[in-house]
Amino acid sequence: MKSSPSPLSIGQLAKRSGVAASALRFYEAEGLLSGSRSAGGHRQYPRQALRRIAFIRAAQTVGLSLPQIKAALATLPDARTPTKADWARLSASWAPLLDARIAALQQLRQRLTGCIGCGCLSLKACALYNPQDEVAATGTGARLLRIETDR
């Protein structure tokens, strides 16, 4: 008869996963990870928690928020550990989100190049720093200084 592997303490889980114990406690409080308590009241986790943490960290690297990760994990039956097939299915659903982020970063890069060429160095009139700026419609550069001295 095969015995089940012994659970991991929070310290062991932190060391094996590379995630701080405080983050593990936070994940547990947020419902991303579940453990139990030993007879002495210490946190302990099943070994498959390592795979679940790897899933969480990979999803964070992709740019997902913890609520998005929690929603993805909630789609798994019986809160089981994600499999390779689960990752493939879930990551495919995140492709549009990543595409939108890539497009936003490319647009930011284009604006940044234009901003460097502008040379205005104005935090009040900068289209990147202050995107709703109405004065920006009048042009780039030190035009506010000209307006004030023309009075």
VOGU-3710 file (C-alpha; in Angstrom, 3 decimals, decimal comma):
1> mksspsplsi> 0,000/0,000/0,000  1,388/3,366/-1,074  1,377/6,110/1,549  0,618/9,680/0,530  3,576/12,054/0,581  3,907/14,146/3,685  2,693/17,740/3,419  5,087/20,662/3,187  5,416/23,294/5,871  5,103/26,900/4,762
11> gqlakrsgva> 8,880/27,261/5,103  9,515/24,213/2,932  6,982/25,416/0,353  8,575/28,869/0,302  12,045/27,410/-0,186  10,987/24,945/-2,901  8,813/27,435/-4,811  11,048/30,492/-4,443  8,067/32,488/-3,160  8,233/34,266/0,197
21> asalrfyeae> 6,177/32,808/3,026  4,355/36,131/3,326  3,289/35,839/-0,335  2,095/32,277/0,279  -0,007/33,480/3,214  -1,383/36,245/0,958  -2,208/33,749/-1,808  -4,019/31,648/0,765  -5,960/34,658/2,087  -6,947/35,535/-1,497
31> gllsgsrsag> -8,171/31,998/-2,186  -5,444/31,103/-4,698  -3,868/28,455/-2,518  -5,237/26,247/0,206  -3,557/24,425/2,982  -4,433/22,972/6,323  -3,175/23,195/9,860  -1,122/20,610/11,670  -2,099/19,441/15,135  0,285/22,098/16,423
41> ghrqyprqal> -1,425/24,835/14,391  1,282/25,191/11,727  0,384/25,745/8,089  0,973/22,776/5,830  0,365/22,289/2,137  0,004/19,295/-0,169  2,923/18,797/-2,540  0,774/19,689/-5,559  0,717/23,248/-4,181  4,130/23,635/-5,845
51> rriafiraaq> 2,532/23,222/-9,282  -0,286/25,613/-8,380  2,252/28,234/-7,292  4,167/27,735/-10,544  0,892/28,377/-12,398  0,244/31,553/-10,371  3,770/32,880/-10,955  3,658/32,104/-14,684  0,298/33,853/-15,018  1,671/36,875/-13,138
61> tvglslpqik> 4,658/36,967/-15,485  2,217/37,079/-18,403  0,682/40,136/-16,738  -2,496/38,774/-15,214  -3,790/40,216/-11,986  -4,464/38,019/-8,977  -8,259/38,310/-9,470  -7,828/37,116/-13,084  -5,662/34,223/-11,908  -8,196/33,336/-9,220
71> aalatlpdar> -10,972/33,295/-11,837  -8,865/31,017/-14,061  -8,155/28,624/-11,195  -11,859/28,594/-10,318  -12,565/26,986/-13,715  -10,678/23,861/-12,648  -12,795/21,062/-11,226  -12,516/20,467/-7,491  -9,817/23,178/-7,216  -7,292/20,685/-8,575
81> tptkadwarl> -3,784/21,490/-9,662  -3,568/22,838/-13,231  -2,319/20,427/-15,867  -0,498/21,114/-19,117  -3,845/20,940/-20,941  -5,368/23,427/-18,463  -2,491/25,829/-19,092  -2,924/25,512/-22,862  -6,659/26,222/-22,630  -6,330/29,122/-20,212
91> saswapllda> -3,336/30,724/-21,919  -5,181/30,638/-25,261  -7,990/32,629/-23,654  -5,471/35,256/-22,530  -4,083/35,850/-26,039  -6,437/38,794/-26,812  -5,433/40,457/-23,530  -1,753/40,092/-24,412  -2,353/41,351/-27,954  -4,044/44,481/-26,545
101> riaalqqlrq> -1,133/45,084/-24,148  1,393/44,645/-26,952  -0,516/47,157/-29,103  -0,637/49,651/-26,216  3,113/49,280/-25,626  3,852/49,782/-29,330  1,722/52,939/-29,316  3,566/54,147/-26,207  6,909/53,498/-27,931  5,800/55,576/-30,932
111> rltgcigcgc> 4,683/58,443/-28,675  7,911/58,269/-26,721  9,983/58,600/-29,894  7,954/61,663/-30,870  8,270/63,073/-27,384  12,053/62,806/-27,417  12,087/64,706/-30,716  9,710/67,360/-29,369  12,091/68,524/-26,662  9,412/70,381/-24,715
121> lslkacalyn> 10,485/68,816/-21,411  7,157/69,968/-19,966  5,407/67,742/-17,482  2,306/69,948/-17,705  2,018/69,785/-21,511  3,544/66,354/-22,193  1,194/64,088/-24,149  2,601/61,054/-22,313  2,438/62,475/-18,807  -0,767/64,454/-19,336
131> pqdevaatgt> -2,737/62,757/-22,154  -5,891/64,894/-21,664  -3,987/68,159/-22,148  -6,024/70,637/-24,224  -3,023/72,932/-24,797  -1,262/70,098/-26,651  -3,598/70,770/-29,586  -1,819/74,102/-30,185  1,517/72,423/-30,940  4,701/71,244/-29,302
141> garllrietd> 7,593/73,051/-27,688  7,688/76,049/-25,383  4,503/77,676/-26,731  3,175/78,478/-23,234  6,156/80,728/-22,637  5,374/82,571/-25,894  1,725/82,991/-24,905  2,645/84,467/-21,521  5,229/86,903/-22,942  2,929/88,055/-25,755
151> r> 0,464/89,534/-23,251
//
